[in-house]
């Protein structure tokens, strides 16, 4: 159980500085006096919001003068060289406080201090003491130690370009979900956030859990002969599902009576028919054939063809689907695919998926593909774990801040702990993939060639 502390004071800081600390962009603050290491305090925003989001513990406080390289200090913090010089001109010294920051479980509303601007960089008394714990650190122990070491030694940032990209997209995160996801991924890669704090379920994707249920609902309403709305809802969720998988939906085809239910133009043509109800009738294949040839006769013969429905296809439909090259899958199978893609973005290769969309009932084949992807993800997770375990062992012996390992060292540890006998070439390929800036699970120190590269741990790949 985390120990609790009573906190009667707060350090007043500019709002951007507090936000940067909370989002892991920096571990430093510029108070106007020396702060004793070990001292705990809330972070009080110098505005009229009247709310506190986090508290901090001072791990170190340095007194710096103009002899320090302000350009490097600027790159490791959030202040420009100009701002740092202006502070030095006013007070001759910089008080640089290294703060270990913790999130509060909920916002703490406080009465606004009318003289708050005068208190900037100083301590203020809180109207009521806060009770806090160390349950929610912004950065884990290892990441904070790395950042602290880098700042103490004034070592230049390793990934300056990514930091600049993060700053450029920060303003887009409120209105654009894709920008927020990229922003989160970059923060984790840079060590500015932990998976525990940002990997929360996306409420906008809650519909994924309803794909199969909407199919079942269409059966219930079909029994009552009132299935039109259920059928429409089912068509809509199928379109959303295919879009999330990576298909481009042509919304000129919106289904309805006499219309083609769906047509995907990219990455390859796919014609689809959604069938609600307890049975998928005999004429479904004929409908898809006729509508597809009517709408896009130039593409239909070579396109993928998909029938999706919760009901059982009749024997006649099964035979017709096999002859016409039409795959049939249930909503449950589609839901599994979409969940996989949601949990592990871009894990579903649509061209590989096409090979598993066999003519006739294809659920079993598609499930094989899903299982294969999970096996591949599990292998990568195990490789990452091997690097992490080596790092933990190294920390216990050498206390290295940034331990890294060769391909052979990682391969040997993996083979010992997980039994499969992988060779250096396979492990090297996996390590290169996992250390790509687009994945960011491992870091890579390039060698002079061959297997001279070294790799280090950045973040876990959890298996759901």
N, C-alpha and C positions, 0 to 999 in steps of 0.2 A: 504493500500500500504506500502511495506517495505521501510524504510528510507535508503537513499543511503549515502555512506561515501567515501571521497577521501583518498586514502592510499598511502603515499609517501615512506614508509619504509617496510622492510621485515626482518624477523628473519631467519638467515641462520642455517639450521639443516641438519644432515645426511639424505640421501634419505630414508633409512629404517625407520627412525623415522617419517618422513613426511608421508610415505605410511601407517604406523601403525595408525597415527592420522586420515588420510583420510578414512581408512577402519574401524575406530571405535575400533581398538584393544587397544588403550590407549587414555587417555585424558591429558597426561602429557608430558612435554618436559624438557630438562635439559640445560637451557641457562647458559652462563658463568657470568651472573650478575642478579641482582634483576630486575624483570619486574613489573611495576606498574599495579595493577588491573584496568581493564577498558581500557587498552591500546590495540589498534588494529594494526595489521600488516599482511603482506603477509607471506607465508611460502616458503622460498627460498631454493631449493635443492642444496646441496653442491656437484654438479657434473657438467657435461658439457651439460646437456639436454637443458638448456636455456628456460625452461617453468615452469610456476607457475600454480598449480591446485587448490589451496585453500588459504584461509586467516583465521586468528584466532583472538579471543579476550581473553585477559588474565582475568580469573575470580578470581584467587588467586595465590600468589607466596609464597612458604614457604622456609625457610632456615633451612636445616637439617644437623645434624652432626652424628658422628659415634655411638651415643647413641641410635639412632633409629633402630628398627628391620629391617635390610636390607633384610633379607630373605622374610619377608612379603611384603615389598616395591617392591621387585623383582617380586613377584607373581602377583602384581597388576599393573605392568608396563611391559615394554619390555626388561628391562636390567637385566642381571644376577647379582648376589651378587658380583661376581669378578669385573665386570665393575664398579659397584657402589663404591666398596672399592678403586679401582684404581683412580677414580675421587676424592674421599675424600683425598687420599694421596697427590694428586697434589695441591688441592686448599682448603683443610680443611673443606669446606662446600659444600653441594649440594643445588643448587637453583632449586627447583621443581615448575615449572609453570603449573597451571591447565588451559588448553586451550579449549575454545568452538570454534570448527572448523566449517567452512562453505565452501561448494564447490563453485567454480566459475562456471558460466554458460558455459564457454569455456576456453580452455587453453590460457594463456597469454604468448606470446613469448617475451623473453627479451634477451638482449645481455649478454653474460657470463662474469662475473667478473673474470679477470685473477688471482686474489689473493683470490679466494673464500675459499680455505682451511684455510687460515689465519683468515677468518671471521667466522669460525664455532662457533656456539653458541652466535654470536653477531648480532647486527643490521647492515643492509646495506641500502644505499639509492637506490631507484629504478630509472632507467633512465627516466621513465614516471610514474606519479601517476596512481594508479588503482582506478576505481570507482566500489564499491562493495555494496552489501546489505546482509541482514540476511535471504534471501529467502530460502536458501538451507542448513539448519544445518545438519551436519552428524548425530547427535543424537537429539531426541526430548527433550523437557524441562524436562520431568519426568525422562527419562533415564539418562540424564546428571546429574541431581540432585542426583540420586541414586549412580552413579559412583563417583561423587565428595565426597559425604558423606562417601562412603566406603574407598576412598583413604585418606581422612582427618583422619578418625578414625583408619586407617590401619587394617581394618577388612579383614580376609583371603577370597579369592575367594570362591563363593558358588559352582562353577562347574569346578573345576580344571581339571577333566578328559576330559571334553568337550573342554576346552581351549587347552589341549595338542593334542586332536584329530584334532582340527582346524589347529594347527601349522603343524601337520604331513601331512595334505592333501593340504596345501596352495600351494605347488609347482606343484600340479597336475591340478590346476584349469584352466590353460591356454590351455592344450591339451585335457582335458577330461570334457565334459559338465556335466556328472553325478557328478563328484567331485566338480565342481563349484556350482551346485545346493545344494549339501550337505553343502558346505562351507557357502553359503548364508544363509541357514536355521539355521546353528549353530550360525552364527553371530547375526541373529535376536533373537534367543533364549537367547544368552548371553547378548544381549543389545548392541552389537557392531555396529549394522546397524539398519536402520529403513526400514519398508516395502516400504515407499515412494521412497527410493533410489534404492532398488534392485528389486522390483517387476515390471520389465519392460517386455514387450512382447518379447518372444524369437524369433528372426528372423528365426531360423532354423525350427520353427514350423508354419511358414506362410502358408505352404501347406494345413493345416487343413481347412482353409477357402475356399479351392478350390475343396474339395471332391465332393460336390453336383454339382459344375460348370463343373467338368470333366464328370460327368454323363450326364449332359445336352448337353455337347459338343459332346458326343458320339451319342446322338439322332440326332443332326444337321448333323453330318457327315454320319450317317446311311441313312438319307434322300437323301444324295448326293452319296450314295454307295461308300464312301471313309472312312470307319470307322475303318480300321485296327489299325492305330496309336492311334486314340482316345480310342479304346478298350484296347490297351496295356497300355496306360497311366492310364486308369481307373483301370486295374488290379493292377498296381504298387501302386497306392494310396490306394487301398483296403488293400494290404499287409502291407503297412506302418501303416495304421490305426489299423489293428488288432495287430500289434507289439506294438504300443503305448498303446493299451488297456491292454497289458500284455500277449498276446498269443506268443508262440514260433513257428515261421514259419519254416517249413521244405522246404528249398530252392532247394531240389532235384526236387520239383514239381514247374516248372516255367511257366506252362500254355503253350500257343501257340496252334497251330492246333493239335487237337487230344490229348492234354494233360490236366491233372487235374490242374485247375487254382490255387488252394491253398489247403494246408494241414497243420494244426496246431497240434503239438504233445503235447503241454503243455499249461495250466494245465490239459486239457483233450483233447481228439482227436476232431478235427473239420474239416470237409471237406467242401470246398466252391467252388461255381461256380459264376463267374462274367459275367454278360450279358449286353453289351452295346446295344444301339439302342432303338427305340420307343416301341417295343414289346419284352416281354420275351417269346420266342417261346415254343411250346408244348413239344419239345423233351429235354428241359433243365433238367428236372427231370430224364429222362432216361440216359442222358449223365453223370450226377453226380452219379447216381446209378452204371452204368457200370464202369466208371473210378475209383470210390471209391472201388468197389469190386475187380477190377483188381489190384489196387495198394496195398491196405491194407485190404484184406478180413477178417483178424483177428480182425480189429477194427471198420469196417464200420457200422455194424448193431447197435452198442451201442453208436456210436459217434454222436455229434451234426452235423447237416447238414444245410448249409446256402446258399441261392441264393441271390445275391445282384445285383440290376440293376435299372436304372432310368425308364424303360418302364413299361407298364401295363402287368401283367401276363395274359395269355389267360385262359379261363375257364377250359380248359382241363389240363393246367399246375397246376392251383389251386387245382383241384381234385387230381392230381397225387402227389402233394407236401403234401397234407393232409394224403394221404395213406402212403407215404414213410417217414413221420416225418421230412419234410424239411421246414425250415422257410424261408420266403421271406421278405427282407427289402429293402427300397430305400436308395440311397446315402445320402439324407437329414437326415435320421434317424441315419445313421452311423456317419455323421458329428457331430450331436448333442452329441452322445456318446463320441466321441473323444475329442470334446471341453470340455465336463465335466471332463474327465480324465486329460486333459491338465491343466485346471484351478485348479482342486482339485485332486492332485496326489493320486492314489490308492483308489479313491472314488468308482470306478466301481468294484464290486465284480463279477468276471467272472462266478463263480458258481451260484450266484443269477441271473445273466444275462441269463444263460442257461435256467432257469425256465421260462423266458419271451419269449424265442425264440420258440413260438408255431408253430405247423405245419400250413402251409399256410401263408397268409399275416400277418406279425407280427409287423408292424410299430406301431400300436396303443398300443400293449402290451409293446413294448420296451419303448415307450414314457411314459407309466405309471411308468415303473421302473426309468426312468430319473427323472420324477417329484418327485417320492418318495425319491430319493437321495437328491434332492434340498431341500425337506422338512426337512430331517435329518440334512443337513448342516446348514440350517436356524436356526434350534433349537439350534445347538451348537454355532452358531454365537450370538444368543440371550443370551445364558448362559454367554459367554465371555463378552458381553456388560453389563450384570448385574454386573459382578465382576468389570468391569471398572468403571461403574457408582458409585458403592459403594466406590471404591478407590478415585474417584474425590470428593465425599461427605466427606469422611474421611479427605482428604487433606485440605478441606476448614475449618474443625473444629479443628482437632488435629495437622495438619501439619506433619503427620507421613511420614517418608521417604519410608517406606516399609509396607504399610497397608495390612493386610491379614484378611480373613473372614472364618467363619465356614460354613459347608454345610447348616445348617438351616438358617443362615443370607442370604446366596445367594439364597436359595429356596424361602424364603419369598419375597425378593426384586423381583425376577423373576416373581413370581405369581402375584404380585401387578402390575407390569409394562407390563406384556405380557398376562395376563388373564388365560392361561392354568393352571390347578391345578396339578402340579407335586409334587410327594412326595420326602422325603429326600433320599430314596434309589435310585430312578432314577437319581436325581440330583448328588448324590455322584458318581455314575457310570460314568456319563458324565464328571464330574470334574476330575476324575482319568484319563480318556481317554485324556482330553484336556491338562492335566499337564504332560503327558508322554514326555520323552526326544525326542521321534520321532515326536511329534506334536509341543510342546513347546508354546502353546498359553497362558497357565497359569503356575504359579509356585505352588509348593506344599510343605507345612511344615508338615511332618508326625507327627501324634498324637500318643497317647497310645493305640488306638483302637476305634472301633465303628465309630462315626461321629466326632471324635476329631481332624481330619485333618483340616488344614487351607490352604486357597488358595489365590493367589494374581495374579494380571493382568500382562501379559507380552506383548502381541501384539494382534491386531484385526484379525478377520477372515472375510474379506470383502465378500459380496455376489455379484457376477457378474450377 
